[in-house]
Amino acid sequence: MTTSTRLGVGPLRLLPQSVPVVLLLFAVVLAPVAPAGVTGTLHRVDTPLFSVVEGFDCASTDLLVTCTVPVAGRPLTVEADLAAGPTSGSCSATYDGRRLRCDRVTQYGPASPWVRVSSLDVPASEAPSTPWWRDALDLWWERALLLGGLVLALVAGSAAFALYRGPRLEDGDRLRRTVITGVSSWALAIVSTVLVSARVEATTLVVAVALLVPAGLMAFWQHVAAGPAGGRPRERLGQAAVAVLATAVLGVVHLLWLGLAAGLPD
């Protein structure tokens, strides 16, 4: 009975390179709804029973934004100050001609207020619906993105364990793949930041330095993945552990920073 040794490491060598691409795809999905890219409108109006997150018809100046949105067939009008700080600006609201109490929650992006008004006395059956993902981003974005990074890490670890089987020789392109994975993990994170924020700030340079460690871990994982393998259970567990660690660090840092760059409140 003979045991054959495979050349290269098969699909495993592509696994580390796919992680930064997946994170970039997340930025592509987030970019169209990122508050940082929206100005001159309201981000959200909360009431005690429901929220309004779309359908605003707005007019803005350098100091004020005035938005009207139909709720149960009657107009809700909100005027918010854009010149003050994120939570200190004033606002006023009327519903069907009746004045409501209005408080600022925060301000998204450069100028997109989120406000809270008193009850509109609208039946639940006539209240507008809020997409689940808007609540996830607005209210729980840190937990949602942290969970996303950890789930990605578990998926990467499971895939590494499954693919790291059978005797294999060292990949002939090991060094080149290691460099490509490290550089792409760093560069695509910067590209993602620009995509969701629509601008480059001084903080981007700080993040560029902070991402060197996660990118280095990804390069280390790629170096290990492209090395020789015996396919033994202990080796497979070690490969999975490296995959989980590298992906978790890059994924959590990358996603949480994207949330801040996108204008989600800190």
Secondary structure, 3 states (H helix, E strand, C coil): CCCCCECCCHHHHHHHHHHHHHHHHHHHHHHHHCHHHCECCCCEEECCCCEECCCCEEEECCCEEEEEEEECCEEEEEEEECCCCCCCCCEEEEECCEEECEEEEEEECCEEEEEEECCCCCCHHHCCCCCHHHHHHHHHHHHHHHHHHHHHHHHHHHHHHHHCCCCECCCCCHHHHHHHHHHHHHHHHHHHHHHHHCCCCHHHHHHHHHCHHHHHHHHHHHHHHCCCECCCHHHHHHHHHHHHHHHHHHHHHHHHHHHHHCCCCC
